[in-house]
């Protein structure tokens, strides 16, 4: 583990005489600035007084209210520009960090070496609690948490590890249909069950979709539905789970006449169908919009958000699939526990009334009850010129971050920025991060923990926590389980 002193900050343009602002010296040692060095002009410097929400600028930066730090163009606390700590895996191992945390703030991830794999747990200080040996899974795709279990998805197998010590609780093989080639596609967990979509090809026949409902306590299948092989599979198979333990699934098939059938349906925790809606349409090689129909994006507050034809966003009742409202935005994301496709993202408030969507045109929008409240261009307005990732905060706003890459002199350079938005779209704080920030992140107790180049890094973002309810981040929340908090 490599540690960074949380007081280390970038050189500032000036502070009041006698201030305690720390400058970075040679060898990354911290030392105070004194005398004339502290009285330098504050031109171009923005800083935040301790405990103040609004930034101070210009001559105000020389006042005692900013004695704890001034940073060029940054209104986060000083520590935000450098990681508080960095974790690097053992030699030869690679980290797979799905940004999972539990209620106590413990972090979980997987490490894979050339011949061995492990499940790892650590605290918010980056201290490892255990590194438990674990089977390596071919095609290992993602990891999620439900209750006291960590669930790891492979190509055909699901592993369940106990969060307390990393021991293996059970192993479930979804390839249970004799004579069929099976592949595990998508999983989501809620209540006491795990929903798993599989694709199957039996003999020389076509490949179709099937679903299994797995008991989280025992690892046994409560339901192993036969695969639908009435046509060739098409479109993505997706599954989300609501807070009541129901699964919401979507898949598509190409029929014998060339038309496409897209289905959205819901199952209860024993595999009994609750409702199903179907769309059959001719295939149009010039457009794939119809195949995007019914794509589940998020579930929160008794509403299932789906992407519709024309890339619109609709909110449906989770108990009937009846359309409640259509939102004037076009999301590109898929809210899964795996890394978000395209980097786009969706967040919903706890009651499902307010939604934040990164739209098809790259704009960030907030809608309440179907009415758009504000729209931002992340690049022009926020300086985030690659697709940003988002977290819904407990303050009702958003935390965004993005990493730009450049190759001056043939060497890759990554520049990351963190931006906090208020619920009305105004910028509260913005800061440059010292090293690359990964796509998925945990926001707990004023720390943003994310995977950077080769390891994990924790940045200080004071006063922020991930929203306690609703669809707050990729995969729903810190469990990454495809369900609302």
N, C-alpha and C positions, 0 to 999 in steps of 0.2 A: 504494500500500500504506500502510495506517495501522498504526502500531506502538503497543503498550502496554508500558510498563515492567513486567517480571515481578515487581517488588517492590511494585507498587501494590496495596494491599489496603484492605478496608473498615476503618472506625474500630473499634478494639477497646476493650474495657472496662478493660483494665489489664494491665501487665507489671511485672516487677521493675525497680527503679531501675537506670538504666544500660543497660537492654536496648536491643537494636538494632531492635526492632519499628518498622516504617515506618507512618506514618499518611498518609492522602491529604490533601493540602492543596489550596488554591485552584489552579485551572488544572491539576489532576491531577499536581502536582509531588510527588515523594516527599521526606519529611523525617523525621528520627528524633524519637521522643518522649523527653523528658528530665524529670528531677526529679519533681515532684509528679504530673505527667500520667501517668507510668509507674507510679506507686504506687497508682493508683485501684483500688477493689475489683474483683474478678474475677467478681462474681455474674453468673450466666447465661452465662458464657463457657466454651467448651470448646476445648481446644487439644491438639495432639499434639507431644510432645517429639521433637526430631530423632532419627531412627532408631528410634523406638518405635512399636510396632503399636497399643498401647492408648492411648486419649485420657486426658488428665489434666483435672481439673475443680476448680472451687472455688478454695481457697487454693493448690492446686498450680500454678495458672496464674501465680502470682507468683514461681515459682521459676526458676532459671537454665535448667532444661531446656526451658522454653517461650520462651526469649528470642527465638527466630526467628519467633514469631508466635502470636497468639491470635485466634480468630474466633468471633463469636456463632453457636452452633449448627453449627459446621463443623469437621470433623477432617481435611479435606484440607489439603495445604500451602497457604500463603497465596496462591500464584499462581492457584489453582483458581477463585477468585471472580472474577477478571478474565482475559480472554483474554491469553495471552502475545503473540499477534499476531492481527491481523485483515487479511484480504485482500479488497479490493473490485475488481470487474472494471472495465475501461475504460468510459467514459461510453456509455450506450446498449446495453451488452451485458448479458446475463442468464446466470447460472451454472447449469449442470446438474452437480451434484456427486454421483456415484454411490459416493463413499467408497472409491475404488480406490487401493491402494498396492502397490508391489512389494517384493521382498526387501531392497532397498537403502533403503527408506523414502521413495522418490519418490512423490509424489501426482499423480493425473491427473483432469482434468475437461474438460467441454465448455463453450464460451461461444458464445452466439448473439446476434447483433445484428440490426438491421432488414434488412440486405442481405448479411451475411457471417457465417461461423461459423469456429470455431477449436478445435483440440485443444491443451490446455495441460498442461504438466508443471512441478512445483515441488518443492522439498525441504521437510524438516520445519521449516525456519525460515521457510517461507512465501515464499521467493525463487523467482521464476519462472525455469525453465531454458529453456523455449521456449514460444512461442505460434505454432503452425503453422496456416496457413490450411487450411480443410477444406470440402468440399461441405456445404451445408445439406440435411438430409433431411426431407421431409414426414413428419409423424407420428413424429418421432424419439422413441424410447421409452426406451432404456437403453444402457448401456455396460458392457463387461466386459473383463477382461484374461486372456490366456492366453499364457504364454511371453513372447516379445518383441513381442506384438501387442496393440493396443487395438482392440476390436470394438464398433462402434456400430450399433445396430439402428434402421432406419427403417420406414416402412409396407410397402415392398417390397424395400428394398435393405439390404445389410450392408456397412459400410466397415471395412477393416483398416488401422490406422496403426501404424507402427514406433515402439515406445516410446522408442528412443534419440533420435530427432529429430522425430517427429511426421509423417514423410513417409507418403504413401499407398502401402501395399503392394499392395492389390487391392480390387476392388469386385465384389460378387456380387449379382445380381438374381434373387430367388426366383421371379419370374413367368416360368416357363419352359414352361408348358403353353399351347399356342396356343389362342386363343379363350376363355381363362378370365380372370376377374377375380380377382386374387390379393392376399391381405393377410398380412403376416408377423405371427405372433401371439406366439411364445415362442422363446427361444434358450437354450442351455447349452453349455459347452465343456469338454472334457477330453481329455487325450492330444494327438493331432494333428488332432482333428476338432471341428466345431461342429454341434450338432443344432438344426435350425430347424423349428418347426411352422408351417404355413401353412394358411389357409383359402382355398378356391377355389369360385367359382361359374362354371359353364361354360354359356353361352347362357341359355336360360330354365329350366335345371335347378336343382336344389337346391344349396345351399352345403355343402361337406363339408371334412373335414380331410385334410391330407397332411403328409409329413415329408421333409425333405432333410437329407443328411449332407454337410457341406462340408469339404474338405481345408483345414486352416489354413495350410499352406505355400503352396499355389498359388491358393486361393480357388475351385477348381473343385469341382463336385458329384461326390462319390463315389457318391451314391445320390440319386435324385429319384423317390420313390415316388408312384404314382398316388393321387389323393385319393379317399377313401371318401365317395361321395355317395349312399349307400343310404338316407339320411334327412337331416333337418335337423339342423344342429349344435346342441348343447345342452351346458351345463356348461362349465367353463373347460378350455382345452387347456393342459397343463403339461408341462414336461420338466426333468429333472435328469440329471446325468451322474456316474458314480462314478469312483474313482481309477484304474480299469483302462481308462477310455475308453469304457465302455458307456453308452448312453442309456436312460433310463427315462421313458416317455411315458404320458400319460393324456388321453383325450378322450371325448366322448359324442355320441350321435345320437338324434333322435326318429324312430322307425320309422313305417311307413305305418299300423299299427294303433294308433298313439298311445303305445305303450310306449317306454321309454327304455333305450338300450343304452350302458353305461359300460364302457370297456376300459382296462386297464393292461397295457402290454407293454414289452419291452426289445429293443433293437437293439445289434449290435456296431458297430464303427467303420466297417464297410463296408455297413451297412444291412441285414444279415442278421438275421432275427428270432430271438431267443434263447428267449423264452417270452411267453405272453399269457394273461391271465385276463379273463373277461367276465361282466358282470351285466346281465340284462334284467329290468326291473320295470315294472309299470303306473305311469302318472303319477298322482301324488296332489297336487292343487292346494293341499291344506292343509299339505303338508310337502315340503320339498326335500332332506331328509336323505339319501334314497337317491342323489340326484345328487351328493352329496359323497363317495360311495364311491370308494375307490382314489385319492383325491387325494394325490399325492406331496408330502411336507412337507420331507424332508431325506434325505440319504444319507450314512452314515458307518460306518466299521468293518465293512464288508461287510453292512450292514443298510440296507434301504430303509424309511423311516418313512412310513406312509400314514394318511390320515384315513379312517375307515370310516363306515358307516351308523350313525346315532346319535351321530356326532361323537366316536367313540372314536379312539384312536391305536394303530396296530399296527406292529410291526417285522417286516419280511419279509427273507428271504435274497435278496441281489441276484442270485444265480446261478439260483435256482429259483422265486422269489416265494413260497416256502412261509412261512406265518406262524410266527414264532418266539415272539413274546410280544405280549400286548395290554396297553397302559398305561392306568391308571385316570384319564386326563386327556382333555380335549377341546380341542385347539388351534384357534385361529381364524386362525392365520397362514397365509400362503402364502410359502414361502421362495424368493423370486425375486431376480434382480439389480436389478429395479425397486424403487421404494419399497414397503415391506411393507404389504399390504392391512390396514386396520384398525389399523396400528401394532403388531400382535401379532408374536411372535417365538419361535423355537425354537432351542435350542442343544444339541449333543450332545458328550460327551467323546470323546477320540480313539479309544478302543476301542469306542465305541457303547454302553457299559454304562450310563452316567449321562446322563439327559436333563433339560433344563430347559424347561418349557413355560408360556407364559402362556395360561391356560385360558379356556374359553368364559364362565365366570362372573367373569372378571377376576382370579382368583387366580393366584399364581405358585407353581409346584410343582416339586419335584425327585423323580424316580423312578429307582431302581436295579433293573435286572432286573425291571421291572414292579411293584415295591413302592414305594409312596409314602413318602418320607422326611420331607418337611416341606411346609407350605403357608403362604403369606403373602398378606395382602391389601395390595397396593401402596399403596392410599389410606390405609387405617386404620393400617397398620403402618409405612409408609415415607414417607407424605406425598406420594406420587406419584398424584395424583387424575385425571390423564389417562393413557391407555394408555401405559405406558413402553416404550422400546426397550431392547434388551439386547445385551451382548457377553459371550461366554464368555472369561474371563481365563486366563492361563497358571498362575495360582495355584489353579485349580479352582473359582473362584467366578464371580460375575456382576457386571458393571457395568451399572447401569440409569440412564436419564435420561428425564425427561419435562418438557414445557413446558405450564404452565397459562396461559390467556388470560383477561384481564378488561378491562372497558371503563369504568373510573371517569371521570366527566366526559366520556364519549363518546370518549376516547382509548384505543386498545388498549395494554395493558401485558402483557408476557410475563415470566413468572417460571419459571426452569428450575432443576431440582435434579438432582444427580448422587449416586448411592448405590452403594457397593461392598458386595456380600454375600460372605461366606465360603461355602465349599461346604456347610456345615451350615445355611445360611439366616440366620445371625447377621449383623448389620450391623457392618462393619469401619470404614467411613468414609462420611460424608455431607456434602454441601456444596451451597449455592446458587450458581448460575452467574449472571454479570452480564448476559448477553444470551441471547436465545432459542437453543436447541440444536435442530438439525434431527434428522430421523429416522435417517438413515444416518450412520455415523461411522467413522473410522479410529482405532485405538488402537495407537500405535507409540512406543517409547522414552519412555514416560511422558507422552505427549501424546495428547489426544483432539481430533481435528480433525473438524469438522462444519460444515454449512452453516447459517448463521443468517439474519437478515433482510438480504438483499441481497448477502451475501458469505460468506467462510469465516472461522471462528474456531478457534483452537487453545487448549485448556485444559490446564494441567499436572495430571497425575494420577500422582504419583511411584510408581515401583516396579511399574507395571502394564504388561502387554503382552497383546495378543490371543492366545488359545490357539493354539499352533503346529500342532496336529493336530485333526482332527474337523470338525464343523459348528459353527463358532464365531460366525457372524454372518449377517445377511441375505445370501442368495445363497451361503452356504457359508463365505466368508472374505473377505479383502481383495481377491481377484480379482473377486468378485461373479459368478463364472461358473456358479453352480448346481452346484458339486461340492465335495467335502470337501477340506480341506487335507492 
